[in-house]
Amino acid sequence: MAHSQNLSSYAGIVSMTQGYFVHLPLITVAPHTKFDVPAPMSAWSTQLALISLLSLSLLGTGAAISLKRKQESSEDRLRKPLQDVYVVSGAEYIKAVWKDTKSMSSCDGLSLALRNLFGTPRRDMICIRNDKSGSSHDPHPQSSTRPEDRIFHHMFKATVDTLTGVNLNVTASKFQLAMKRRIEEAPIQQEWVEMDDLFDFLRPLIANATVEAVCGTAFVEKYPDFVENFYAFNDKATTLLYGWPGFLMPRANRGRERCIAIMQEWRRTFDEQAFDGNPMMLHRWSYFSKVEGMSEYGVACQDVGIVWG
């Protein structure tokens, strides 16, 4: 559901080679790594710098302060209050990125989505952004993050543990059964029926089957309006991701708030005995209940993110 251009200006590197843009979304230099590569011979235009600067200023993550340009190279740095964003051009940078992927991290991109797209409160984001250890099994050697505060590692671990192997097979089988049942129950007649948009017919069937496979049968039965509100919010996902305030998109904002409220209520009234969904939610709840500074609302925002995928 997310497009590559959504994060290209923010999360790491925008490359321009022979007039074409090559986006590397969600790839950023790890906090403790100095990304250094010989500068290509070509220099990029001032117009691209101004476009990138404007894009960053619209992201809602703070006003851009200045643009520092190295005249002798094609590397430019956009200074922002909380982070430096490097905009570079040339094939050499792209090669260096893919040769050193272990030094790269998607944590900045995930933080951006949690804050802008899923509405995680700023106080919760402090806990998340304080994690400088990375998502790998072993923390970065220069990181001082405590093991219990390794939020990104636990997020990725819960996903890998519950969406691979046996658990993935169980979830996939549950989706297939739920989808089969919904198709059988759909008002399909014996004659051909013309529809304005086939996607409008298929979307609720697929979405409800997916939510049932992840969150369980009881969830779908108890909250039949979840999918409708989810798509009201999802229709403006790109705009929200850029950091535009919710009051400019009241329908999408209401849909997102309703989905978050549903997740909060579900967790409060959760019946583990009747749960037949994927165990990922249980793993995440167990961990986040021990994280100091993480609110119930913030966890619910992340739960909506898990369903969004």
C-alpha positions in Angstrom: 0.0 0.0 0.0 2.9 2.3 0.4 4.7 3.8 -2.6 8.4 4.2 -3.0 8.3 7.9 -3.6 6.7 8.5 -0.2 9.9 8.3 1.7 12.5 9.0 -0.9 13.4 12.5 0.2 13.5 11.7 3.9 14.9 8.3 4.4 18.4 8.3 3.2 19.4 8.7 -0.4 18.0 10.2 -3.6 20.1 9.4 -6.6 19.9 11.0 -10.0 21.7 9.3 -12.9 21.4 10.6 -16.4 18.2 12.4 -15.6 16.3 9.5 -14.0 15.5 9.3 -10.3 16.4 6.1 -8.4 14.7 6.0 -5.0 16.0 3.9 -2.1 13.1 4.2 0.4 13.6 3.2 4.0 17.4 2.9 3.7 19.3 5.1 6.1 22.8 5.1 7.4 22.9 3.5 10.9 23.5 6.0 13.8 27.0 4.8 14.5 28.2 4.4 10.9 30.1 7.0 8.8 29.0 6.6 5.2 32.0 7.6 3.1 32.5 7.0 -0.6 34.5 8.8 -3.3 32.3 11.4 -4.9 31.3 10.9 -8.5 32.6 13.3 -11.1 29.2 14.7 -12.0 27.5 17.4 -9.9 23.7 17.7 -9.5 21.7 20.8 -10.2 20.6 23.5 -7.8 17.0 22.9 -8.9 17.1 19.4 -7.4 18.5 20.8 -4.1 15.6 23.2 -3.9 13.0 20.5 -4.7 14.5 18.2 -2.0 14.5 21.1 0.5 10.9 21.9 -0.2 9.9 18.2 0.1 11.6 17.9 3.5 10.0 21.1 4.8 6.6 19.6 4.0 7.2 16.4 5.9 6.1 17.8 9.2 9.3 16.8 11.0 10.6 20.2 11.6 11.7 23.1 9.4 14.8 22.8 7.3 17.6 25.0 8.7 20.2 25.3 6.0 21.6 23.6 2.9 25.3 22.9 2.9 26.9 22.1 -0.4 30.3 20.7 -1.1 31.3 22.5 -4.3 33.8 19.8 -5.3 31.4 16.8 -5.0 27.8 15.8 -5.6 27.0 15.3 -1.9 24.7 17.8 -0.2 23.5 17.9 3.4 20.1 19.2 4.5 20.4 20.3 8.1 17.3 19.6 10.2 16.8 20.0 14.0 16.8 16.3 14.7 18.7 14.8 11.8 20.9 15.4 8.8 19.6 14.1 5.5 22.1 13.5 2.7 21.1 13.9 -0.9 23.6 12.5 -3.3 23.9 11.6 -7.0 25.9 9.1 -8.9 26.2 5.4 -9.4 29.1 5.1 -7.0 26.9 5.9 -4.1 24.3 3.3 -5.1 27.1 0.6 -5.4 28.4 1.6 -2.0 24.9 1.2 -0.4 24.4 -2.3 -1.7 27.9 -3.4 -0.9 27.5 -2.3 2.7 23.9 -3.2 3.6 24.9 -4.4 7.1 25.5 -0.8 8.0 22.1 0.3 6.8 18.9 0.4 8.8 15.2 0.9 8.1 14.6 2.2 11.6 14.3 5.9 10.6 11.8 5.0 8.0 9.8 3.0 10.5 9.9 5.8 13.0 8.6 8.2 10.3 5.6 5.9 9.5 4.8 5.3 13.2 4.7 9.0 13.9 3.1 10.5 10.8 1.0 7.6 9.4 -0.2 5.8 12.4 -0.3 8.7 14.8 2.0 7.4 17.6 2.3 10.2 20.2 5.5 12.2 20.5 6.1 11.0 24.1 6.1 7.4 22.8 8.3 8.3 19.9 11.0 9.4 22.4 11.3 5.8 23.6 11.5 4.5 20.1 14.0 7.0 18.8 16.2 6.5 21.8 16.9 3.0 20.6 20.2 3.2 18.7 21.0 -0.5 18.8 19.5 -1.4 15.5 17.2 -4.3 14.7 19.8 -7.1 14.4 20.2 -9.9 17.0 23.4 -8.3 18.4 23.3 -4.6 19.2 25.7 -2.2 17.6 29.0 -2.3 19.5 28.8 1.5 20.1 25.2 1.4 21.3 24.4 2.0 25.0 20.8 1.0 24.7 19.7 -1.5 27.4 18.6 -5.0 26.2 15.1 -4.4 27.5 14.9 -1.1 25.5 15.8 -2.6 22.1 12.4 -1.8 20.6 13.4 -2.3 16.9 15.0 -5.6 17.6 11.9 -6.9 19.4 9.6 -5.6 16.7 11.5 -7.4 14.0 12.0 -10.5 16.1 8.2 -10.8 16.8 7.5 -10.5 13.0 10.1 -13.1 12.1 9.1 -15.6 14.9 5.4 -15.4 14.1 5.3 -14.9 10.3 7.6 -17.6 9.2 7.6 -21.4 9.3 4.7 -23.1 11.0 3.0 -19.9 12.2 3.0 -18.6 8.7 1.5 -21.8 7.4 -1.3 -21.6 10.0 -2.0 -17.9 9.2 -2.0 -18.5 5.4 -4.4 -21.5 5.9 -6.7 -19.4 8.0 -6.7 -16.6 5.4 -7.6 -19.1 2.7 -10.5 -20.6 4.7 -11.8 -17.1 5.6 -11.6 -15.9 2.0 -13.4 -19.1 0.8 -16.2 -18.6 3.3 -16.7 -15.0 2.4 -16.8 -15.7 -1.4 -19.4 -18.4 -0.8 -21.4 -15.9 1.3 -21.1 -13.1 -1.2 -24.3 -12.1 -3.1 -23.1 -13.6 -6.4 -25.9 -14.5 -8.7 -26.1 -17.2 -11.4 -26.2 -14.5 -14.2 -23.4 -12.1 -15.0 -23.5 -8.9 -13.0 -21.9 -5.6 -14.2 -20.0 -3.7 -11.5 -18.6 -0.2 -11.6 -15.5 -1.3 -9.9 -14.5 -4.9 -9.3 -12.0 -3.8 -6.6 -14.8 -2.3 -4.5 -16.3 -5.7 -4.4 -13.1 -7.6 -3.7 -11.6 -5.2 -1.2 -13.8 -5.9 1.8 -13.6 -9.7 1.2 -9.8 -9.7 1.1 -9.4 -7.2 3.9 -11.8 -9.0 6.3 -10.1 -12.3 5.6 -6.7 -10.8 6.2 -7.8 -9.2 9.5 -9.4 -12.4 10.6 -6.2 -14.4 9.9 -4.1 -11.9 11.9 -6.4 -10.8 14.7 -8.8 -13.8 14.9 -12.4 -14.6 14.2 -13.8 -12.9 17.4 -12.1 -9.6 16.4 -13.9 -9.4 13.1 -17.2 -10.4 14.6 -16.9 -7.8 17.5 -15.7 -4.9 15.3 -17.4 -5.2 11.9 -16.6 -1.5 11.2 -12.8 -1.9 11.5 -12.2 -2.5 7.8 -14.4 0.4 6.7 -12.6 2.8 9.0 -9.3 1.3 8.1 -9.8 2.1 4.4 -11.1 5.6 5.2 -7.7 6.2 6.8 -5.7 4.3 4.2 -7.1 6.4 1.3 -5.1 9.3 2.7 -2.0 7.3 3.8 0.4 9.1 1.4 -0.7 12.6 2.6 -0.5 11.5 6.2 2.9 10.1 5.7 4.1 13.5 4.5 3.1 14.9 7.9 0.0 16.9 7.0 -2.2 17.4 10.1 -5.2 15.2 10.5 -7.7 18.0 10.7 -7.1 18.7 7.0 -8.4 15.2 6.3 -11.3 14.7 8.8 -12.6 11.5 7.3 -9.2 9.8 7.3 -8.4 11.1 10.7 -11.7 9.8 12.2 -11.0 6.4 10.5 -7.6 6.2 12.0 -8.8 7.3 15.5 -11.5 4.7 15.4 -9.1 1.9 14.4 -6.8 2.9 17.2 -9.7 3.0 19.7 -10.7 -0.5 18.5 -7.2 -1.8 19.1 -7.2 -0.3 22.6 -10.5 -1.8 23.5 -9.6 -5.2 22.0 -6.5 -5.4 24.1 -8.4 -4.4 27.3 -11.1 -7.1 26.7 -8.8 -9.7 25.1 -9.9 -13.3 25.6 -6.8 -15.5 25.1 -8.9 -18.7 25.3 -11.0 -17.7 22.3 -8.1 -16.2 20.3 -7.4 -18.0 17.0 -5.3 -15.4 15.2 -1.5 -15.0 14.7 0.4 -14.9 18.0 2.4 -11.9 16.9 0.1 -9.5 18.8 0.5 -11.5 22.0 4.3 -11.4 21.7 4.3 -7.6 21.1 1.9 -6.9 23.9 4.0 -8.9 26.3 7.1 -7.0 25.4 5.7 -3.5 25.3 4.0 -3.9 28.6 7.5 -3.9 30.1 8.8 -0.8 28.2 8.9 2.2 30.4 7.3 5.3 28.8 5.3 3.4 26.2 1.6 4.2 26.5 -1.4 2.0 25.8 -2.4 4.4 23.0 1.0 4.2 21.5 0.9 0.4 21.4 -2.5 0.5 19.7 -1.1 2.8 17.0 1.5 0.2 16.3 -1.1 -2.5 16.2 -2.9 -0.6 13.4 0.5 -0.5 11.7 0.8 -4.3 11.9 -2.5 -4.7 10.2 -1.6 -2.0 7.6 1.5 -4.2 6.8 
